[in-house]
Amino acid sequence: MADGLPLSGARVAQFLKILEMMAAGDLGVLIASRYGQISIVTPLTAAYPLVTLAFASLVLRERITLLQWSCVVAILAGMYLCTA
């Protein structure tokens, strides 16, 4: 590639692994929606920002701010209230 990141075999493999994980997540949501109670599945799938935040913190070593922690608490409280 002339512009952007170099396209090596390792980078292609990493990209394919990311696509595989995204497809598995989407498949999991489809299966859960088909066989699970939608009143439980919907709040759980709506909490996907928690996965993004966990990835950013654990893998990318980003610091979670007080506002983000507040949002985590609000999301978890909302999930509890929706499924209780």
PDB file with SEQRES, HELIX, SHEET and CRYST1 records, atoms N, CA, C and O in Angstrom:
SEQRES   1 A   84  MET ALA ASP GLY LEU PRO LEU SER GLY ALA ARG VAL ALA          
SEQRES   2 A   84  GLN PHE LEU LYS ILE LEU GLU MET MET ALA ALA GLY ASP          
SEQRES   3 A   84  LEU GLY VAL LEU ILE ALA SER ARG TYR GLY GLN ILE SER          
SEQRES   4 A   84  ILE VAL THR PRO LEU THR ALA ALA TYR PRO LEU VAL THR          
SEQRES   5 A   84  LEU ALA PHE ALA SER LEU VAL LEU ARG GLU ARG ILE THR          
SEQRES   6 A   84  LEU LEU GLN TRP SER CYS VAL VAL ALA ILE LEU ALA GLY          
SEQRES   7 A   84  MET TYR LEU CYS THR ALA                                      
HELIX    1 AA1 GLY A    9  TYR A   35  1                                  27    
HELIX    2 AA2 ILE A   38  THR A   45  1                                   8    
HELIX    3 AA3 TYR A   48  LEU A   58  1                                  11    
HELIX    4 AA4 LEU A   66  THR A   83  1                                  18    
CRYST1    1.000    1.000    1.000  90.00  90.00  90.00 P 1           1          
ATOM      1  N   MET A   1       0.851  -1.181   0.000  1.00  0.00           N  
ATOM      2  CA  MET A   1       0.000   0.000   0.000  1.00  0.00           C  
ATOM      3  C   MET A   1       0.891   1.237   0.000  1.00  0.00           C  
ATOM      4  O   MET A   1       1.892   1.291   0.715  1.00  0.00           O  
ATOM      5  N   ALA A   2       0.533   2.194  -0.779  1.00  0.00           N  
ATOM      6  CA  ALA A   2       1.314   3.414  -0.857  1.00  0.00           C  
ATOM      7  C   ALA A   2       1.038   4.326   0.332  1.00  0.00           C  
ATOM      8  O   ALA A   2       1.958   4.951   0.860  1.00  0.00           O  
ATOM      9  N   ASP A   3      -0.221   4.408   0.756  1.00  0.00           N  
ATOM     10  CA  ASP A   3      -0.601   5.268   1.870  1.00  0.00           C  
ATOM     11  C   ASP A   3      -1.090   4.410   3.023  1.00  0.00           C  
ATOM     12  O   ASP A   3      -1.528   3.276   2.826  1.00  0.00           O  
ATOM     13  N   GLY A   4      -1.011   4.952   4.215  1.00  0.00           N  
ATOM     14  CA  GLY A   4      -1.555   4.251   5.376  1.00  0.00           C  
ATOM     15  C   GLY A   4      -0.592   3.229   5.946  1.00  0.00           C  
ATOM     16  O   GLY A   4       0.624   3.344   5.795  1.00  0.00           O  
ATOM     17  N   LEU A   5      -1.150   2.237   6.598  1.00  0.00           N  
ATOM     18  CA  LEU A   5      -0.345   1.216   7.255  1.00  0.00           C  
ATOM     19  C   LEU A   5       0.146   0.191   6.250  1.00  0.00           C  
ATOM     20  O   LEU A   5      -0.551  -0.120   5.284  1.00  0.00           O  
ATOM     21  N   PRO A   6       1.356  -0.342   6.474  1.00  0.00           N  
ATOM     22  CA  PRO A   6       1.832  -1.394   5.583  1.00  0.00           C  
ATOM     23  C   PRO A   6       0.985  -2.658   5.763  1.00  0.00           C  
ATOM     24  O   PRO A   6       0.562  -2.975   6.875  1.00  0.00           O  
ATOM     25  N   LEU A   7       0.747  -3.364   4.680  1.00  0.00           N  
ATOM     26  CA  LEU A   7      -0.124  -4.532   4.690  1.00  0.00           C  
ATOM     27  C   LEU A   7       0.741  -5.793   4.716  1.00  0.00           C  
ATOM     28  O   LEU A   7       1.071  -6.353   3.671  1.00  0.00           O  
ATOM     29  N   SER A   8       1.100  -6.224   5.912  1.00  0.00           N  
ATOM     30  CA  SER A   8       1.898  -7.435   6.069  1.00  0.00           C  
ATOM     31  C   SER A   8       0.985  -8.616   6.347  1.00  0.00           C  
ATOM     32  O   SER A   8      -0.204  -8.444   6.613  1.00  0.00           O  
ATOM     33  N   GLY A   9       1.541  -9.807   6.284  1.00  0.00           N  
ATOM     34  CA  GLY A   9       0.766 -11.005   6.574  1.00  0.00           C  
ATOM     35  C   GLY A   9       0.244 -11.013   7.996  1.00  0.00           C  
ATOM     36  O   GLY A   9      -0.880 -11.451   8.243  1.00  0.00           O  
ATOM     37  N   ALA A  10       1.050 -10.533   8.938  1.00  0.00           N  
ATOM     38  CA  ALA A  10       0.624 -10.492  10.336  1.00  0.00           C  
ATOM     39  C   ALA A  10      -0.530  -9.520  10.524  1.00  0.00           C  
ATOM     40  O   ALA A  10      -1.447  -9.793  11.298  1.00  0.00           O  
ATOM     41  N   ARG A  11      -0.496  -8.397   9.831  1.00  0.00           N  
ATOM     42  CA  ARG A  11      -1.567  -7.410   9.952  1.00  0.00           C  
ATOM     43  C   ARG A  11      -2.865  -7.944   9.344  1.00  0.00           C  
ATOM     44  O   ARG A  11      -3.946  -7.703   9.882  1.00  0.00           O  
ATOM     45  N   VAL A  12      -2.765  -8.657   8.242  1.00  0.00           N  
ATOM     46  CA  VAL A  12      -3.951  -9.263   7.625  1.00  0.00           C  
ATOM     47  C   VAL A  12      -4.536 -10.309   8.567  1.00  0.00           C  
ATOM     48  O   VAL A  12      -5.754 -10.373   8.734  1.00  0.00           O  
ATOM     49  N   ALA A  13      -3.683 -11.134   9.186  1.00  0.00           N  
ATOM     50  CA  ALA A  13      -4.151 -12.154  10.125  1.00  0.00           C  
ATOM     51  C   ALA A  13      -4.838 -11.503  11.325  1.00  0.00           C  
ATOM     52  O   ALA A  13      -5.865 -11.995  11.794  1.00  0.00           O  
ATOM     53  N   GLN A  14      -4.282 -10.410  11.817  1.00  0.00           N  
ATOM     54  CA  GLN A  14      -4.890  -9.686  12.942  1.00  0.00           C  
ATOM     55  C   GLN A  14      -6.252  -9.130  12.538  1.00  0.00           C  
ATOM     56  O   GLN A  14      -7.210  -9.216  13.306  1.00  0.00           O  
ATOM     57  N   PHE A  15      -6.343  -8.567  11.352  1.00  0.00           N  
ATOM     58  CA  PHE A  15      -7.599  -8.031  10.856  1.00  0.00           C  
ATOM     59  C   PHE A  15      -8.651  -9.132  10.723  1.00  0.00           C  
ATOM     60  O   PHE A  15      -9.807  -8.934  11.099  1.00  0.00           O  
ATOM     61  N   LEU A  16      -8.255 -10.288  10.192  1.00  0.00           N  
ATOM     62  CA  LEU A  16      -9.189 -11.399  10.045  1.00  0.00           C  
ATOM     63  C   LEU A  16      -9.655 -11.923  11.398  1.00  0.00           C  
ATOM     64  O   LEU A  16     -10.808 -12.330  11.540  1.00  0.00           O  
ATOM     65  N   LYS A  17      -8.774 -11.915  12.387  1.00  0.00           N  
ATOM     66  CA  LYS A  17      -9.154 -12.349  13.734  1.00  0.00           C  
ATOM     67  C   LYS A  17     -10.195 -11.390  14.327  1.00  0.00           C  
ATOM     68  O   LYS A  17     -11.146 -11.827  14.975  1.00  0.00           O  
ATOM     69  N   ILE A  18     -10.012 -10.098  14.106  1.00  0.00           N  
ATOM     70  CA  ILE A  18     -10.985  -9.107  14.582  1.00  0.00           C  
ATOM     71  C   ILE A  18     -12.330  -9.327  13.911  1.00  0.00           C  
ATOM     72  O   ILE A  18     -13.366  -9.290  14.575  1.00  0.00           O  
ATOM     73  N   LEU A  19     -12.328  -9.554  12.599  1.00  0.00           N  
ATOM     74  CA  LEU A  19     -13.578  -9.827  11.888  1.00  0.00           C  
ATOM     75  C   LEU A  19     -14.250 -11.090  12.411  1.00  0.00           C  
ATOM     76  O   LEU A  19     -15.474 -11.145  12.537  1.00  0.00           O  
ATOM     77  N   GLU A  20     -13.449 -12.098  12.715  1.00  0.00           N  
ATOM     78  CA  GLU A  20     -13.980 -13.351  13.266  1.00  0.00           C  
ATOM     79  C   GLU A  20     -14.666 -13.111  14.610  1.00  0.00           C  
ATOM     80  O   GLU A  20     -15.749 -13.640  14.860  1.00  0.00           O  
ATOM     81  N   MET A  21     -14.041 -12.320  15.468  1.00  0.00           N  
ATOM     82  CA  MET A  21     -14.635 -12.028  16.775  1.00  0.00           C  
ATOM     83  C   MET A  21     -15.927 -11.219  16.624  1.00  0.00           C  
ATOM     84  O   MET A  21     -16.896 -11.457  17.344  1.00  0.00           O  
ATOM     85  N   MET A  22     -15.938 -10.271  15.693  1.00  0.00           N  
ATOM     86  CA  MET A  22     -17.150  -9.484  15.473  1.00  0.00           C  
ATOM     87  C   MET A  22     -18.284 -10.362  14.949  1.00  0.00           C  
ATOM     88  O   MET A  22     -19.429 -10.221  15.378  1.00  0.00           O  
ATOM     89  N   ALA A  23     -17.969 -11.260  14.030  1.00  0.00           N  
ATOM     90  CA  ALA A  23     -18.985 -12.158  13.487  1.00  0.00           C  
ATOM     91  C   ALA A  23     -19.514 -13.086  14.570  1.00  0.00           C  
ATOM     92  O   ALA A  23     -20.716 -13.345  14.630  1.00  0.00           O  
ATOM     93  N   ALA A  24     -18.626 -13.592  15.430  1.00  0.00           N  
ATOM     94  CA  ALA A  24     -19.053 -14.467  16.530  1.00  0.00           C  
ATOM     95  C   ALA A  24     -19.964 -13.711  17.494  1.00  0.00           C  
ATOM     96  O   ALA A  24     -20.948 -14.269  17.981  1.00  0.00           O  
ATOM     97  N   GLY A  25     -19.649 -12.464  17.768  1.00  0.00           N  
ATOM     98  CA  GLY A  25     -20.499 -11.652  18.631  1.00  0.00           C  
ATOM     99  C   GLY A  25     -21.877 -11.424  18.028  1.00  0.00           C  
ATOM    100  O   GLY A  25     -22.891 -11.521  18.718  1.00  0.00           O  
ATOM    101  N   ASP A  26     -21.905 -11.120  16.733  1.00  0.00           N  
ATOM    102  CA  ASP A  26     -23.189 -10.924  16.051  1.00  0.00           C  
ATOM    103  C   ASP A  26     -23.997 -12.215  16.032  1.00  0.00           C  
ATOM    104  O   ASP A  26     -25.210 -12.195  16.241  1.00  0.00           O  
ATOM    105  N   LEU A  27     -23.329 -13.335  15.784  1.00  0.00           N  
ATOM    106  CA  LEU A  27     -24.011 -14.629  15.795  1.00  0.00           C  
ATOM    107  C   LEU A  27     -24.572 -14.931  17.184  1.00  0.00           C  
ATOM    108  O   LEU A  27     -25.683 -15.447  17.310  1.00  0.00           O  
ATOM    109  N   GLY A  28     -23.808 -14.611  18.217  1.00  0.00           N  
ATOM    110  CA  GLY A  28     -24.289 -14.800  19.582  1.00  0.00           C  
ATOM    111  C   GLY A  28     -25.540 -13.995  19.872  1.00  0.00           C  
ATOM    112  O   GLY A  28     -26.457 -14.482  20.534  1.00  0.00           O  
ATOM    113  N   VAL A  29     -25.583 -12.769  19.382  1.00  0.00           N  
ATOM    114  CA  VAL A  29     -26.767 -11.925  19.573  1.00  0.00           C  
ATOM    115  C   VAL A  29     -27.959 -12.520  18.831  1.00  0.00           C  
ATOM    116  O   VAL A  29     -29.068 -12.550  19.364  1.00  0.00           O  
ATOM    117  N   LEU A  30     -27.740 -12.989  17.620  1.00  0.00           N  
ATOM    118  CA  LEU A  30     -28.835 -13.600  16.855  1.00  0.00           C  
ATOM    119  C   LEU A  30     -29.382 -14.844  17.553  1.00  0.00           C  
ATOM    120  O   LEU A  30     -30.597 -15.022  17.646  1.00  0.00           O  
ATOM    121  N   ILE A  31     -28.496 -15.695  18.039  1.00  0.00           N  
ATOM    122  CA  ILE A  31     -28.924 -16.912  18.733  1.00  0.00           C  
ATOM    123  C   ILE A  31     -29.654 -16.555  20.027  1.00  0.00           C  
ATOM    124  O   ILE A  31     -30.696 -17.132  20.336  1.00  0.00           O  
ATOM    125  N   ALA A  32     -29.104 -15.605  20.777  1.00  0.00           N  
ATOM    126  CA  ALA A  32     -29.750 -15.190  22.027  1.00  0.00           C  
ATOM    127  C   ALA A  32     -31.131 -14.590  21.753  1.00  0.00           C  
ATOM    128  O   ALA A  32     -32.072 -14.835  22.508  1.00  0.00           O  
ATOM    129  N   SER A  33     -31.255 -13.819  20.695  1.00  0.00           N  
ATOM    130  CA  SER A  33     -32.545 -13.218  20.357  1.00  0.00           C  
ATOM    131  C   SER A  33     -33.553 -14.271  19.927  1.00  0.00           C  
ATOM    132  O   SER A  33     -34.751 -14.131  20.172  1.00  0.00           O  
ATOM    133  N   ARG A  34     -33.069 -15.316  19.292  1.00  0.00           N  
ATOM    134  CA  ARG A  34     -33.965 -16.376  18.814  1.00  0.00           C  
ATOM    135  C   ARG A  34     -34.451 -17.261  19.958  1.00  0.00           C  
ATOM    136  O   ARG A  34     -35.628 -17.618  20.005  1.00  0.00           O  
ATOM    137  N   TYR A  35     -33.556 -17.618  20.881  1.00  0.00           N  
ATOM    138  CA  TYR A  35     -33.894 -18.599  21.903  1.00  0.00           C  
ATOM    139  C   TYR A  35     -34.052 -18.022  23.309  1.00  0.00           C  
ATOM    140  O   TYR A  35     -34.584 -18.695  24.192  1.00  0.00           O  
ATOM    141  N   GLY A  36     -33.610 -16.817  23.522  1.00  0.00           N  
ATOM    142  CA  GLY A  36     -33.690 -16.216  24.852  1.00  0.00           C  
ATOM    143  C   GLY A  36     -34.875 -15.280  24.986  1.00  0.00           C  
ATOM    144  O   GLY A  36     -35.566 -14.979  24.012  1.00  0.00           O  
ATOM    145  N   GLN A  37     -35.095 -14.829  26.207  1.00  0.00           N  
ATOM    146  CA  GLN A  37     -36.152 -13.848  26.441  1.00  0.00           C  
ATOM    147  C   GLN A  37     -35.649 -12.485  25.969  1.00  0.00           C  
ATOM    148  O   GLN A  37     -34.603 -12.004  26.406  1.00  0.00           O  
ATOM    149  N   ILE A  38     -36.405 -11.885  25.081  1.00  0.00           N  
ATOM    150  CA  ILE A  38     -35.974 -10.617  24.498  1.00  0.00           C  
ATOM    151  C   ILE A  38     -35.871  -9.520  25.547  1.00  0.00           C  
ATOM    152  O   ILE A  38     -35.100  -8.574  25.387  1.00  0.00           O  
ATOM    153  N   SER A  39     -36.650  -9.647  26.625  1.00  0.00           N  
ATOM    154  CA  SER A  39     -36.582  -8.649  27.698  1.00  0.00           C  
ATOM    155  C   SER A  39     -35.257  -8.718  28.450  1.00  0.00           C  
ATOM    156  O   SER A  39     -34.889  -7.765  29.136  1.00  0.00           O  
ATOM    157  N   ILE A  40     -34.550  -9.809  28.336  1.00  0.00           N  
ATOM    158  CA  ILE A  40     -33.231  -9.946  28.963  1.00  0.00           C  
ATOM    159  C   ILE A  40     -32.133  -9.713  27.933  1.00  0.00           C  
ATOM    160  O   ILE A  40     -31.124  -9.074  28.233  1.00  0.00           O  
ATOM    161  N   VAL A  41     -32.324 -10.227  26.728  1.00  0.00           N  
ATOM    162  CA  VAL A  41     -31.300 -10.122  25.687  1.00  0.00           C  
ATOM    163  C   VAL A  41     -31.043  -8.666  25.287  1.00  0.00           C  
ATOM    164  O   VAL A  41     -29.893  -8.262  25.118  1.00  0.00           O  
ATOM    165  N   THR A  42     -32.103  -7.890  25.139  1.00  0.00           N  
ATOM    166  CA  THR A  42     -31.955  -6.505  24.669  1.00  0.00           C  
ATOM    167  C   THR A  42     -31.108  -5.644  25.613  1.00  0.00           C  
ATOM    168  O   THR A  42     -30.180  -4.985  25.145  1.00  0.00           O  
ATOM    169  N   PRO A  43     -31.389  -5.622  26.923  1.00  0.00           N  
ATOM    170  CA  PRO A  43     -30.524  -4.809  27.793  1.00  0.00           C  
ATOM    171  C   PRO A  43     -29.074  -5.292  27.826  1.00  0.00           C  
ATOM    172  O   PRO A  43     -28.148  -4.488  27.933  1.00  0.00           O  
ATOM    173  N   LEU A  44     -28.886  -6.594  27.733  1.00  0.00           N  
ATOM    174  CA  LEU A  44     -27.520  -7.117  27.745  1.00  0.00           C  
ATOM    175  C   LEU A  44     -26.760  -6.721  26.490  1.00  0.00           C  
ATOM    176  O   LEU A  44     -25.590  -6.346  26.570  1.00  0.00           O  
ATOM    177  N   THR A  45     -27.408  -6.800  25.333  1.00  0.00           N  
ATOM    178  CA  THR A  45     -26.726  -6.413  24.101  1.00  0.00           C  
ATOM    179  C   THR A  45     -26.560  -4.903  23.992  1.00  0.00           C  
ATOM    180  O   THR A  45     -25.654  -4.426  23.308  1.00  0.00           O  
ATOM    181  N   ALA A  46     -27.419  -4.154  24.656  1.00  0.00           N  
ATOM    182  CA  ALA A  46     -27.286  -2.691  24.629  1.00  0.00           C  
ATOM    183  C   ALA A  46     -26.106  -2.211  25.467  1.00  0.00           C  
ATOM    184  O   ALA A  46     -25.722  -1.044  25.398  1.00  0.00           O  
ATOM    185  N   ALA A  47     -25.539  -3.105  26.250  1.00  0.00           N  
ATOM    186  CA  ALA A  47     -24.418  -2.741  27.107  1.00  0.00           C  
ATOM    187  C   ALA A  47     -23.070  -2.961  26.416  1.00  0.00           C  
ATOM    188  O   ALA A  47     -22.046  -3.052  27.094  1.00  0.00           O  
ATOM    189  N   TYR A  48     -23.048  -3.048  25.086  1.00  0.00           N  
ATOM    190  CA  TYR A  48     -21.801  -3.274  24.371  1.00  0.00           C  
ATOM    191  C   TYR A  48     -20.725  -2.217  24.635  1.00  0.00           C  
ATOM    192  O   TYR A  48     -19.543  -2.538  24.505  1.00  0.00           O  
ATOM    193  N   PRO A  49     -21.064  -0.975  24.998  1.00  0.00           N  
ATOM    194  CA  PRO A  49     -19.986  -0.033  25.317  1.00  0.00           C  
ATOM    195  C   PRO A  49     -19.107  -0.494  26.484  1.00  0.00           C  
ATOM    196  O   PRO A  49     -17.949  -0.088  26.585  1.00  0.00           O  
ATOM    197  N   LEU A  50     -19.648  -1.330  27.354  1.00  0.00           N  
ATOM    198  CA  LEU A  50     -18.829  -1.861  28.447  1.00  0.00           C  
ATOM    199  C   LEU A  50     -17.705  -2.736  27.916  1.00  0.00           C  
ATOM    200  O   LEU A  50     -16.597  -2.723  28.453  1.00  0.00           O  
ATOM    201  N   VAL A  51     -17.984  -3.495  26.865  1.00  0.00           N  
ATOM    202  CA  VAL A  51     -16.956  -4.337  26.249  1.00  0.00           C  
ATOM    203  C   VAL A  51     -15.879  -3.454  25.623  1.00  0.00           C  
ATOM    204  O   VAL A  51     -14.686  -3.732  25.749  1.00  0.00           O  
ATOM    205  N   THR A  52     -16.307  -2.390  24.950  1.00  0.00           N  
ATOM    206  CA  THR A  52     -15.355  -1.464  24.345  1.00  0.00           C  
ATOM    207  C   THR A  52     -14.480  -0.806  25.410  1.00  0.00           C  
ATOM    208  O   THR A  52     -13.269  -0.672  25.233  1.00  0.00           O  
ATOM    209  N   LEU A  53     -15.091  -0.404  26.499  1.00  0.00           N  
ATOM    210  CA  LEU A  53     -14.346   0.234  27.584  1.00  0.00           C  
ATOM    211  C   LEU A  53     -13.369  -0.744  28.223  1.00  0.00           C  
ATOM    212  O   LEU A  53     -12.233  -0.381  28.529  1.00  0.00           O  
ATOM    213  N   ALA A  54     -13.806  -1.978  28.423  1.00  0.00           N  
ATOM    214  CA  ALA A  54     -12.916  -2.999  28.991  1.00  0.00           C  
ATOM    215  C   ALA A  54     -11.737  -3.263  28.060  1.00  0.00           C  
ATOM    216  O   ALA A  54     -10.601  -3.392  28.517  1.00  0.00           O  
ATOM    217  N   PHE A  55     -12.000  -3.343  26.754  1.00  0.00           N  
ATOM    218  CA  PHE A  55     -10.928  -3.534  25.778  1.00  0.00           C  
ATOM    219  C   PHE A  55      -9.940  -2.377  25.826  1.00  0.00           C  
ATOM    220  O   PHE A  55      -8.727  -2.589  25.840  1.00  0.00           O  
ATOM    221  N   ALA A  56     -10.454  -1.168  25.851  1.00  0.00           N  
ATOM    222  CA  ALA A  56      -9.584   0.008  25.884  1.00  0.00           C  
ATOM    223  C   ALA A  56      -8.723   0.019  27.140  1.00  0.00           C  
ATOM    224  O   ALA A  56      -7.555   0.404  27.095  1.00  0.00           O  
ATOM    225  N   SER A  57      -9.295  -0.398  28.245  1.00  0.00           N  
ATOM    226  CA  SER A  57      -8.558  -0.391  29.507  1.00  0.00           C  
ATOM    227  C   SER A  57      -7.540  -1.522  29.581  1.00  0.00           C  
ATOM    228  O   SER A  57      -6.382  -1.293  29.931  1.00  0.00           O  
ATOM    229  N   LEU A  58      -7.962  -2.737  29.254  1.00  0.00           N  
ATOM    230  CA  LEU A  58      -7.097  -3.904  29.433  1.00  0.00           C  
ATOM    231  C   LEU A  58      -6.064  -4.077  28.324  1.00  0.00           C  
ATOM    232  O   LEU A  58      -4.908  -4.401  28.595  1.00  0.00           O  
ATOM    233  N   VAL A  59      -6.477  -3.862  27.084  1.00  0.00           N  
ATOM    234  CA  VAL A  59      -5.582  -4.124  25.965  1.00  0.00           C  
ATOM    235  C   VAL A  59      -4.794  -2.874  25.573  1.00  0.00           C  
ATOM    236  O   VAL A  59      -3.583  -2.936  25.361  1.00  0.00           O  
ATOM    237  N   LEU A  60      -5.484  -1.755  25.479  1.00  0.00           N  
ATOM    238  CA  LEU A  60      -4.822  -0.522  25.042  1.00  0.00           C  
ATOM    239  C   LEU A  60      -4.225   0.277  26.192  1.00  0.00           C  
ATOM    240  O   LEU A  60      -3.541   1.278  25.978  1.00  0.00           O  
ATOM    241  N   ARG A  61      -4.493  -0.178  27.417  1.00  0.00           N  
ATOM    242  CA  ARG A  61      -3.960   0.467  28.629  1.00  0.00           C  
ATOM    243  C   ARG A  61      -4.404   1.921  28.769  1.00  0.00           C  
ATOM    244  O   ARG A  61      -3.653   2.764  29.259  1.00  0.00           O  
ATOM    245  N   GLU A  62      -5.633   2.203  28.334  1.00  0.00           N  
ATOM    246  CA  GLU A  62      -6.179   3.546  28.498  1.00  0.00           C  
ATOM    247  C   GLU A  62      -6.753   3.690  29.903  1.00  0.00           C  
ATOM    248  O   GLU A  62      -7.246   2.727  30.490  1.00  0.00           O  
ATOM    249  N   ARG A  63      -6.681   4.898  30.425  1.00  0.00           N  
ATOM    250  CA  ARG A  63      -7.184   5.178  31.774  1.00  0.00           C  
ATOM    251  C   ARG A  63      -8.673   5.505  31.691  1.00  0.00           C  
ATOM    252  O   ARG A  63      -9.096   6.300  30.852  1.00  0.00           O  
ATOM    253  N   ILE A  64      -9.461   4.888  32.563  1.00  0.00           N  
ATOM    254  CA  ILE A  64     -10.903   5.128  32.583  1.00  0.00           C  
ATOM    255  C   ILE A  64     -11.162   6.343  33.464  1.00  0.00           C  
ATOM    256  O   ILE A  64     -10.716   6.398  34.610  1.00  0.00           O  
ATOM    257  N   THR A  65     -11.884   7.312  32.921  1.00  0.00           N  
ATOM    258  CA  THR A  65     -12.150   8.557  33.646  1.00  0.00           C  
ATOM    259  C   THR A  65     -13.314   8.376  34.620  1.00  0.00           C  
ATOM    260  O   THR A  65     -14.029   7.375  34.580  1.00  0.00           O  
ATOM    261  N   LEU A  66     -13.481   9.348  35.478  1.00  0.00           N  
ATOM    262  CA  LEU A  66     -14.585   9.332  36.438  1.00  0.00           C  
ATOM    263  C   LEU A  66     -15.938   9.343  35.718  1.00  0.00           C  
ATOM    264  O   LEU A  66     -16.870   8.662  36.146  1.00  0.00           O  
ATOM    265  N   LEU A  67     -16.048  10.099  34.646  1.00  0.00           N  
ATOM    266  CA  LEU A  67     -17.287  10.128  33.865  1.00  0.00           C  
ATOM    267  C   LEU A  67     -17.590   8.743  33.288  1.00  0.00           C  
ATOM    268  O   LEU A  67     -18.737   8.296  33.310  1.00  0.00           O  
ATOM    269  N   GLN A  68     -16.569   8.072  32.774  1.00  0.00           N  
ATOM    270  CA  GLN A  68     -16.775   6.735  32.221  1.00  0.00           C  
ATOM    271  C   GLN A  68     -17.198   5.751  33.305  1.00  0.00           C  
ATOM    272  O   GLN A  68     -18.073   4.916  33.074  1.00  0.00           O  
ATOM    273  N   TRP A  69     -16.581   5.840  34.496  1.00  0.00           N  
ATOM    274  CA  TRP A  69     -16.992   4.966  35.602  1.00  0.00           C  
ATOM    275  C   TRP A  69     -18.443   5.245  35.986  1.00  0.00           C  
ATOM    276  O   TRP A  69     -19.194   4.321  36.303  1.00  0.00           O  
ATOM    277  N   SER A  70     -18.836   6.518  35.959  1.00  0.00           N  
ATOM    278  CA  SER A  70     -20.230   6.878  36.251  1.00  0.00           C  
ATOM    279  C   SER A  70     -21.168   6.240  35.232  1.00  0.00           C  
ATOM    280  O   SER A  70     -22.240   5.752  35.589  1.00  0.00           O  
ATOM    281  N   CYS A  71     -20.771   6.244  33.983  1.00  0.00           N  
ATOM    282  CA  CYS A  71     -21.590   5.630  32.930  1.00  0.00           C  
ATOM    283  C   CYS A  71     -21.658   4.118  33.103  1.00  0.00           C  
ATOM    284  O   CYS A  71     -22.704   3.518  32.854  1.00  0.00           O  
ATOM    285  N   VAL A  72     -20.564   3.495  33.524  1.00  0.00           N  
ATOM    286  CA  VAL A  72     -20.570   2.058  33.791  1.00  0.00           C  
ATOM    287  C   VAL A  72     -21.593   1.736  34.871  1.00  0.00           C  
ATOM    288  O   VAL A  72     -22.370   0.791  34.734  1.00  0.00           O  
ATOM    289  N   VAL A  73     -21.592   2.515  35.938  1.00  0.00           N  
ATOM    290  CA  VAL A  73     -22.554   2.302  37.025  1.00  0.00           C  
ATOM    291  C   VAL A  73     -23.978   2.483  36.516  1.00  0.00           C  
ATOM    292  O   VAL A  73     -24.864   1.699  36.857  1.00  0.00           O  
ATOM    293  N   ALA A  74     -24.206   3.517  35.698  1.00  0.00           N  
ATOM    294  CA  ALA A  74     -25.550   3.756  35.164  1.00  0.00           C  
ATOM    295  C   ALA A  74     -25.996   2.617  34.245  1.00  0.00           C  
ATOM    296  O   ALA A  74     -27.153   2.199  34.300  1.00  0.00           O  
ATOM    297  N   ILE A  75     -25.105   2.117  33.416  1.00  0.00           N  
ATOM    298  CA  ILE A  75     -25.446   1.005  32.519  1.00  0.00           C  
ATOM    299  C   ILE A  75     -25.776  -0.242  33.323  1.00  0.00           C  
ATOM    300  O   ILE A  75     -26.774  -0.910  33.052  1.00  0.00           O  
ATOM    301  N   LEU A  76     -24.940  -0.564  34.316  1.00  0.00           N  
ATOM    302  CA  LEU A  76     -25.197  -1.752  35.132  1.00  0.00           C  
ATOM    303  C   LEU A  76     -26.500  -1.621  35.923  1.00  0.00           C  
ATOM    304  O   LEU A  76     -27.246  -2.590  36.059  1.00  0.00           O  
ATOM    305  N   ALA A  77     -26.767  -0.442  36.433  1.00  0.00           N  
ATOM    306  CA  ALA A  77     -28.028  -0.223  37.158  1.00  0.00           C  
ATOM    307  C   ALA A  77     -29.218  -0.366  36.207  1.00  0.00           C  
ATOM    308  O   ALA A  77     -30.236  -0.955  36.570  1.00  0.00           O  
ATOM    309  N   GLY A  78     -29.093   0.161  35.014  1.00  0.00           N  
ATOM    310  CA  GLY A  78     -30.157   0.033  34.027  1.00  0.00           C  
ATOM    311  C   GLY A  78     -30.387  -1.404  33.619  1.00  0.00           C  
ATOM    312  O   GLY A  78     -31.530  -1.831  33.453  1.00  0.00           O  
ATOM    313  N   MET A  79     -29.300  -2.159  33.454  1.00  0.00           N  
ATOM    314  CA  MET A  79     -29.441  -3.580  33.118  1.00  0.00           C  
ATOM    315  C   MET A  79     -30.167  -4.311  34.248  1.00  0.00           C  
ATOM    316  O   MET A  79     -31.039  -5.144  33.999  1.00  0.00           O  
ATOM    317  N   TYR A  80     -29.814  -4.004  35.450  1.00  0.00           N  
ATOM    318  CA  TYR A  80     -30.468  -4.652  36.604  1.00  0.00           C  
ATOM    319  C   TYR A  80     -31.955  -4.306  36.645  1.00  0.00           C  
ATOM    320  O   TYR A  80     -32.800  -5.180  36.833  1.00  0.00           O  
ATOM    321  N   LEU A  81     -32.261  -3.036  36.468  1.00  0.00           N  
ATOM    322  CA  LEU A  81     -33.669  -2.608  36.526  1.00  0.00           C  
ATOM    323  C   LEU A  81     -34.491  -3.198  35.387  1.00  0.00           C  
ATOM    324  O   LEU A  81     -35.665  -3.519  35.573  1.00  0.00           O  
ATOM    325  N   CYS A  82     -33.890  -3.343  34.213  1.00  0.00           N  
ATOM    326  CA  CYS A  82     -34.629  -3.892  33.059  1.00  0.00           C  
ATOM    327  C   CYS A  82     -34.867  -5.395  33.178  1.00  0.00           C  
ATOM    328  O   CYS A  82     -35.869  -5.911  32.684  1.00  0.00           O  
ATOM    329  N   THR A  83     -33.954  -6.085  33.828  1.00  0.00           N  
ATOM    330  CA  THR A  83     -34.079  -7.544  33.892  1.00  0.00           C  
ATOM    331  C   THR A  83     -34.626  -8.041  35.200  1.00  0.00           C  
ATOM    332  O   THR A  83     -34.875  -9.239  35.338  1.00  0.00           O  
ATOM    333  N   ALA A  84     -34.827  -7.163  36.180  1.00  0.00           N  
ATOM    334  CA  ALA A  84     -35.315  -7.607  37.491  1.00  0.00           C  
ATOM    335  C   ALA A  84     -36.810  -7.836  37.481  1.00  0.00           C  
ATOM    336  O   ALA A  84     -37.384  -8.213  38.503  1.00  0.00           O  
TER     337      ALA A  84                                                      
END                                                                             
